[in-house]
Amino acid sequence: MNRYIILDTNIYYEQFWLRHTNMQILTDSLKMLNIFWVMPHVVFDEIIAKYRKYLEENYKELRLRSNRVSRNLSRNDIIPELSLDINQEVETYRSFLEIFFSKGNRKIFPYPKVNHENIVDRAVKKRKPFNSQGKGYRDTLIWENLKEILHENQDAKVIFVTKNTNDYFGDKSDLHDDLRQDLQENEIGIDRVKLHGSLTEMFKKEISDEFLPQEKIKRQFKKNEWEVISHEGLFEYLDEFVTEQEIKIDLPDGNDEMVYLESIDGMKIGTIDDILQFPDNEVYLSFQVKANCILSYLVDKRDLYPNESKEYHVIDIGWNEHSAEVEITRDVIIQVMIVVNTETKLFESFDYEFINE
């Protein structure tokens, strides 16, 4: 059975150039496992628009920060003037996607041939993927693409990865009843569609079982006896990535502002999810690291009652008129995904995410 993977636009956010470890693993798996990676044209158009917005917003913020710092330096020409041709960057990105999805088992799927009366009827009746406000035209086009693939490839299965759980998922993290009924009405087996809320989940449930598990490496890695990388070297590398990063985490008296990871006072390996062997001496590892972190954040000064015991301590009472900066120590769980070359002992890719955000 051929498998077609569709990633929703929200999966590409901040992974625009497809450099994330899971994106690279997906690319490497296509030919080996006879998987096809399809990008609906509606996703193609939307991700380009999102990339433009991303550049515009962040470039504007970068210029404001640069100008603010320059005004407070001994000379205003110390920081070079920033220049970015956003139109050119967007066109470069468009060309990159077109080329990437024209190679191997990858393609951009055209807009679906749909009866717009049916789509209007679906919107009026608020059948998924339309929501209760009647919004969901773009999501419906993706759904129609999905059905077209299944119609044209009778032995195929479609794996759809989306963070948009409200408009596709039912109560049991499965396909919504409206969509199940839609498949039945079109004589498409419900078991031919699989939904996942993240690339990590999809990879674990749909792909990783088809590779031989590397139990020997797993045992050596867990005991810090694997000759390719040591825990100490890994922790040092990870520390450089995460220190001084912003994270989201609930903390005492927090005011929904960002929290900064100031430093790490120790790490240890936690759950090991996957260790898989790929061609060309590449090994994929997915695991958790428990890090004892010093975090800084802002609290309202009115929460600093005299003589009241707090878990945090104040490091700057005068951060501004209303807030004080405080520090607290917390264990933070970091999901790490890497590809390491066993011959060169170098990381081919290295990604992480804070999973207790």
N, C-alpha and C positions, 0 to 999 in steps of 0.2 A: 504494500500500500504506500503510494507516494504521500508525502507530507508537505503541506504548504504552511509557512509561518508568516503571519501578519502582525506587525507591531503598530499599535496605535500611536498617534502623534505624541501623546504624553510620555511614551517610553523613550522618545528621542530627545526630550528636553534636556539641555545641558550635556548631551552626549552627541551633539550635532555632527561631529566628525568621526563618529563610530570608533573611538579609540578605547572605550571602556573594555575591561577584560572580558566581560560576558559577550560583548559585541564581537570581539576577536575570536572567542571560542565558537560562537555561532557561525561565523564565517568559515572557520576551519572545519566545522562539522558538516557543512552542506554537501560537499562532494563525497565525503567518506560515508555518509548515512543516507544519501539520495534525498536530501531535504531541499525544498525550494523556498527562498526568502522573497516574499512579494511585498512591494510597497504600493498600495492603492494611490492613484493619482491625486485623490483628494487629500491624502496624507502628505504627499510630495508638495503640493501647493501650500498646505497649511504650515508645514515645517519650515519652508522657505520664508513665509511671512513671519513665523515665530523667530527665526534667526535674525531677520531684519530688526524686529522689535527688541530682541535681546541686545544687539549691537547698539542700537540707538539709545536705549536706556542706560546701558553700562558705560558707553562712551561719554554720554552727558555727565554721568556721575563722576567718571574719572577726570574729566576736564574741570569740573567744579572743585574736586579735591586738590588737583594739581594747582589751580589758580589760588586756592585758599592757602596752601603751603607756600607758594611762591611769594605771596604778599608779606610773609613773615620771615623771609630769608634775608641775608645781608645784601644779596643782589637778586633782582627778579629774573635773571637769565640763567640761573643755575640749573633749573629744571627745563629741559628742552620743550619747546611748544609741541603739543600733541597734534598729530594729523592722521586721520583715518578716512579713506574713501569707502564709505559704507556701501554705495552702489556696486563698486568693484568687488568688494568682499562677498556681497550677496550673489553676484554673478559667478564668482569663483566657486562658491558653495553649490550653486545650482549645477554647474558643470561637474563638480565632484560627484554629486548624487547620481546624475545621469550616467556618468562613466561607471561608477561603482555598481549600479543596478543594471548594467548592460553586460556584465561578465558572469561567467559560471552559472550557478543555479539561482541567479538573482534577476529580478525584472520589476519594472514599474507597470502596474496593471492599469489599463485605461478606465475612465469613468464608466460606471455600469450603464447598460441599456435598460432604463427603467421607465415604467408608465407613471408619469407624474400625478395622474389622478389617484393611483394607488398610494403614492407617498402622501398626498394631501389627506386621503381617507385615513391613513395610518396616524397622521398628526392630529386630525380631528378626534379620533378615537383614543388618542394618547397611548397607543400601543408601542411598546419598546422597539427600538431604542429612544423614541420620543419620551420626554418626561412629562410631568403633570402640567407644566406650563406650555407644552407644545413645542419645546425646543429639542432638536436632535436630528436636523436635516443631514449634517455632515456624518454623524454616526450611522444614520440609515444608509447613506451611500456606501460606507464601509461594509455594512451588513449585506447589502445587495451585491457588492464585489465578492464577498465570502460565498454567497449562494451561487454566483456565476461560476466560481472555481469548482465548486462541488458538482454543479450540473455538467460542466465540460470535462470533468475528470471523475468518472463514476467510481473509481477505486481509491479516491483521494480522501485524506483527512486534513482539516484546517485547524491549526493551532493559533489562537488569537490571544495576544498579550496586551492588556490594557489596565490602566489604573482607574478607568471610568467604571467602577463597580456598580454604581447606582443604575446605570442605563443598560447594562448587559447581564448582570448577575441576579440570580434569585436569592431566596432566603438561605439556601444551603451552599453558598459560594459556587453555585452551578448556573447553567444557562437559565435565564428568566423564562417563565412559563409562556409569555407572549412569543418569544423567539423559538421555543420548543414547538409551539403550535404552528408557527410559520414554517419550520422545517418539515413537519408532518404534512402540512397542506401542499408542500412542494415535493413530497415523496423523497425526502432526504433523511437518512438515518440520523437520529440525534447523537449517536455515539461517534459521528464523523466530525463533530465540532468539540474542541477542547478550549476552555478558557483558563487563563492564568493572570494573576495580578501583578506579576513582575517577571523580569528576565531570569532572575535567580531561581524563582519557583518553577518557571517553565523548563529551564535547563535541568534542574534536579529531577523533575517528574517525567520529562519527555526524551531527554538526550543522554544523561549521565549513565543510565543503566545499560546502555549499549556499548559502553567501553569497559574493558576489564578493570575492576577495582585494583588499586595498587596497595594491597594490604601490608606488604613488606615496608614500602615507603611510609605508609601511614603510621606503622608502629615505630619506625626509626624517627620520623618527624616528631611524634608525640613525646618520645623520650629524649629528644634533642641529640639524636645519634645519626642523623642523616648527613652525609658528607657534603651534600650540595649547598645547603644553607643551615646556619645555626640560628637558634632562637635569639641569641644576642645580636647577631648581624641583622636579623629581621626586625627586631625591636628598635634598633638604632635607625634603620631605614624608615620604619613607620613613624617614629618620633619626629623625624624631619618633616613628614607630611602633615601630621595632625596638630602639632604644637602651634598655638596662636590662631587656630581656626575657630570659626563660629559654629556652635552647635545649638540644637533645640532640646531642652530638657527641663522638666519641672523641678524647681528649686524653692526652698522656703522664702516666702515674701517676694518671690520673683514677680516682675511687673510685665511679663510677656516680651521683654526686650531680649536681644540675643545674648547668649552666654559664650564667653571666651575660654578656650582651653589653654591655660597659661603654661602648664608644665605637667609632666608625667613622672610619678614617683614609684614606678614599678609596673611590669606587665607580665602576664602569663598566658599560655595557650589554653583556650577553652575547647568548645565543641569543634570537632573536625568534620565538616560536611562531606567533602569530596576531595579525592586525590586521583587524578586520571592521567594516563599516559597518552600523549599525542605523537604524531610523527615528528621527525627532525629534532629529536632529543628534547622535546618540550613536555613539561609536566604542569598540569593545572591543579592548583590547590585552592580550596575554599574553606575557611575556618574562622573561628572567633577568637579575639584577644580581649582579655579582661584587663583594663588599664586603671590604675589608681591615679586619678587626675586632680589637679588643683584648678578650680574653675573660678572665674571672676564674673560678676554681673552687678546690676544696679538694683537697689531697693529704695523704696520711698522712705525718706527720713522720718516720717511719722510712724513707721513700723519699728523704729529704734528706741523702744521704751527703756528708760534707765533701769539698771539692775535686773533686767530680764535676760535669762540665759538663751543664747542663740546658737544654732549649729554653725553659723558662719562668723567671721570676724571682719570688722571694718578696716579697710586699708586706705580709704580716702573719703572722709566725712564731707568734704567740700567739693565733690565732683561737679555738682552744679547746685542751683538754688533749692531744688526739690529732691535730689537723689544723692545717695552715697554709694561708693563702690565697695563691694565686699568680696571675700574669698571663701570658698568652701571646698572640702575634699570629698570626692565621690568616685565610686567605681563606675566606669563607662565601658559598655560592651561595643567593640568595634568589629564589624564583619570585614574580613580581608579576602580579596580575590586576586590571585597572582598567577602568572605563567612564568616559569623559570626554565632556562636552558641548562640541562644537566651536564653538558659538555663545557660550556663557558662559565657556568655558575652565575650567570647574570639574569636579572629580571627582564623578561620580554614585555611584560605589562604588570602594573601594580595599581590596584584600586581598593578603596575602602568606603565604608559608610557606617555612621553611628546608628545602631539599631535600637537604642533605647531613647530615641528622640521623641 
